[in-house]
Amino acid sequence: MAPTWESRPPRRSGASLLPVLLPFAILIVVAVAVGSWLQFTERQVLDTVRTVGSQAADRVDVEADVQRVDAAARELTLRVRVTARGTLGEEDGTAPVADLSLQTSAQTLGDLEFKAHERLTIRDVQVAITDGSISDYPFDTYETDIEFWAQMDAEQVPVRLLFSNHDTLFATSATPVPSGQEAAGLALVLARSGSLLAFAVFMMIVMWALAASVTIGAWYMATRGEGLVWAALGWMAATLFALSAFRNNAPGAPPIGCVLDWFAFLWAETVIALCLIFVVVTGVRTVLRDDDHD
């Protein structure tokens, strides 16, 4: 009697994939929601304007915006907009009624001078930063002070300071400092922004993950006696050089020898290079042994 074969029911691929795709979709939604919240909060911080100084009707308003922080040069670029209010200004505050001298703190490289009845132009000034080292990247922090006081016709006039930060690579906290009756100043603490810190930590995790992947591959090839597998060797060599390019894309252009390097990059490169050499040596020995047996 001929055997009978039972036909198998057709596979329902959609139903089998649903338990995998549903958690993955939920994970994507949660990740996007968390990312949106983090981006919104960081944007709110960048849009925050800190105000200190005099509220008198006749005063000089100084809007100071951080444009860029150069940690390697240990300075930041401050864009200054000056407006003369009340009886101190004319043409809606765009020009002073007399010669205006805007003096700054010791960390600021240069004072600002404006001629009477001439338009108050935007100026960029350099401010020195201290108490930090870029070698601590991405965990480096810096401090500095900014202070402004104004004189018009050799007489001191009230100043109000409006400070904001527009450098997305740094987060800034500002604290009022004791100043004269007519001056306005802030003590600044600058640290890497949350997005940069998250990306740098992600880079370190990826570097160690790639080093672990190459190590597992090298162990498999050596224990199985695979010999010289050129595709695997090409992948390892490509990972070795790709990791260097990946590191050079770190935001903020950190110098070699920073925390990022000593925590991940240099060790990952060393592990991958040693694994590549180990696989070549064991592969050559396996090939020579097989040739001798033939």
Order of alpha helices (4+ residues) and beta strands (2+ residues): alpha-beta-beta-beta-beta-beta-beta-beta-beta-beta-beta-beta-beta-beta-alpha-alpha-alpha
